[in-house]
Amino acid sequence: MLDVFVRLAPSADDAGTVAEVIRWTPDGGDPVAPRHQVVTLYGEASVRHLAWAIAAVTRGGVDERPWRVRADGSAETDGAALGPTQVAADAEFLLSAHEAPLRRVVAELTRQGFGAAGRGIRLPLDFTLDGAPDIDRLLAGQREADGYDVDEPTEGELAA
């Protein structure tokens, strides 16, 4: 179970950031306790940006450090990055199962506006990326995050 609290703010300190998200576990680190995320969407509330933020922190797995989701769909935190291809694929997986509740939250944030930014809206989700990872997709996402063109063949592909 994933407990997401979503809020809206006018703008980020960094102009290229469309969302920030932080994940933590309750005191004691109980592995069966729900995981918690706080997502701050900047500017206009967007289902895509919300899905990117949840997917990024779920894939990234770094606790208590904020992930910054960029306008191109990439995500970064201190010492780690995810490319837009990986984030988009994970976000599509999330949307395929939870599009309606994500849209309801975005609609409510839009209705409330920035005045309710600190309060947040609770969004419980049954969402994990625990399935067998697609190694090729993970490597492509990491190459993209490192600045390589994912459409160019890799050294191993050239050797084959």
Residue pairs with C-beta under 8 A, 6 or more apart in sequence:
1 34
1 35
1 124
1 125
1 126
2 34
2 35
2 36
2 37
2 54
2 58
2 124
2 125
2 126
2 127
2 128
3 34
3 35
3 36
3 37
3 122
3 123
3 124
3 125
4 36
4 37
4 38
4 39
4 54
4 122
4 123
4 124
4 125
5 36
5 37
5 38
5 39
5 120
5 121
5 122
5 123
6 39
6 41
6 50
6 105
6 109
6 120
6 121
6 123
7 38
7 39
7 40
7 41
7 109
7 116
7 117
7 118
7 119
7 120
7 121
8 40
8 41
8 42
8 45
8 109
8 112
8 113
8 114
8 116
8 117
9 40
9 41
9 42
9 114
9 117
10 42
10 43
10 114
10 117
11 42
11 43
12 18
12 20
12 42
12 68
14 68
16 70
16 71
17 42
17 68
17 69
17 70
17 71
18 41
18 42
18 43
18 46
18 49
18 52
18 69
18 70
18 71
19 39
19 40
19 41
19 42
19 49
19 50
19 52
19 53
19 68
19 69
20 39
20 40
20 42
20 53
20 66
20 67
20 68
20 69
21 37
21 38
21 39
21 40
21 53
21 54
21 56
21 57
21 66
21 67
21 69
22 37
22 38
22 57
22 64
22 65
22 66
22 67
23 35
23 36
23 37
23 57
23 58
23 61
23 62
23 63
23 64
24 35
24 36
24 63
24 64
25 33
25 35
25 36
25 63
26 33
26 34
26 36
34 124
37 53
37 54
37 57
38 120
39 50
39 53
39 54
40 117
41 49
41 50
41 53
41 109
44 110
45 106
45 109
45 110
46 106
47 95
47 99
47 102
47 103
47 106
48 91
49 69
50 102
50 105
50 106
51 91
51 92
51 94
51 95
51 102
52 69
52 73
52 75
52 87
52 88
52 91
53 67
53 69
53 75
54 91
54 94
54 125
54 127
55 87
55 90
55 91
55 93
55 94
55 129
56 67
56 69
56 75
56 82
56 87
56 90
57 67
57 75
58 90
58 94
58 127
58 128
58 129
59 82
59 86
59 87
59 90
59 129
60 67
60 75
60 77
60 80
60 82
62 77
62 80
65 77
65 78
66 77
67 75
67 76
67 77
68 75
68 76
68 77
69 75
69 87
70 76
72 84
73 84
73 87
73 88
74 81
74 82
74 83
74 84
74 87
74 144
74 145
75 81
75 82
75 87
76 82
76 145
81 145
81 146
82 141
82 145
83 140
83 141
83 142
83 143
83 144
83 145
83 150
84 144
85 137
85 140
85 141
85 144
85 150
86 137
86 138
86 140
86 141
86 142
86 144
86 145
87 141
89 137
89 141
90 129
93 129
94 102
94 125
94 127
95 102
97 127
98 125
98 127
101 123
101 125
102 123
105 121
105 123
108 121
109 116
109 121
140 150
143 150
143 154
144 150
